[in-house]
Amino acid sequence: MSAYQAQLTRWLQLLATKGVQELALVNRPWPLNVPLPASLFTITTLTRLYVGVWKLPGTAALRGASFPRLRELGLYFVEMEHGVVDSLVARSPVLEVLNIV
């Protein structure tokens, strides 16, 4: 999957440009430790985001993240540093639903 990181980053940039509101991004097949591009966290139009089987960026990479419209967030089988969930929730002021598996 690492060979496709640049392509995935470009797709996420295109989705941001188009103003996508709902996104489910699942890495398949394994492994779990494939890094999710930080560009995902620049899509400010998202209202619903589900991420599965990825390695989330660290809290340092999330400093510029903002989800002003995000109402629902699902994290499934993700690898992450301590404090990442707190960081995402703090940047999502209207978050209503948080699912963590």
N, C-alpha and C positions, 0 to 999 in steps of 0.2 A: 504493500500500500504506500510505502514511503516514496515510491517512484511517481505517485500521482499527487503529491502534496501541492505542487504548483498549480495543477489543473483544478484541484479542489478549492484552493484559495481563489482562483479566478471565478469559479462557479459561485462561490459565496459572495464575491464582489458584485457579480451580475445580479444575484438575488437581492442584494442590498439596493442596487440601483433601481430595480424594478419595484421595490417597496413590498417585498413578500411579508405576509402577516403570520402565516402558519408554516412551520417547518419541522419535519421529523428527519433526523440525520443519524442513520445507524450504520456503523462499520461492520461489514460482513464480508468474508469470514473473519475469524479471530486472526491476529492476537489482539488482546485488550490494550496494549501499550502503544498503539499508533496515535501520535499526537494530533489533536484537533487544531486546525489553524485558528489563531487568535482573531482572524478577520470575521469569524462568525459573531464575535461579541461586539461588532460595530454595526450590526443590523438593527437600527433603532426602531424600525417599523413592526418588529415581531410582537404578536400578541400571544402566541402559543409556540413553545419550543420544546421538542423532545430530542434528547441526545442519548445514544446507546452505543456501548462497546467502543469507547474512545479513551484517550488520556487527555484530560482537560489541561489547558494552560495554567501555569502557576498564578498566584495572586499578583505578582509583579506585572504579568502580561495583561491582567484584567483591570489595571488602574484606569485605562481609558474607556472601559466598557460602560455602556448605558442602555438600559432597557426601559424607557419611559412608558411604554404601552404594554409590557409583558404581564399577562394575567395568569398564565399557566406555564410551569416549567417542570419537565420530567427528566431525571437523570437515571439511566439504567446501566448497570454494570460498567461504571466509569472508574478510571484511576485518577486520583486527584490529590493535591497537597492539602494539608490541614489549612482551614480557613477559606477555601474556595467557595463553599456553599454560602458562608456568611457574606463573602464579597459579592456573589451574584444576587443574593437576596437584598443586600443594601443598595444595589444598583437597579432594583426593580420596584419602584415605589407603589405600583398598583397591583402587585402580585397577590393573587387569591388562592392559587393551588400550587403546591410543591409536592412532587412525587419523587421519592428516592428509593431505588431498588439496588 
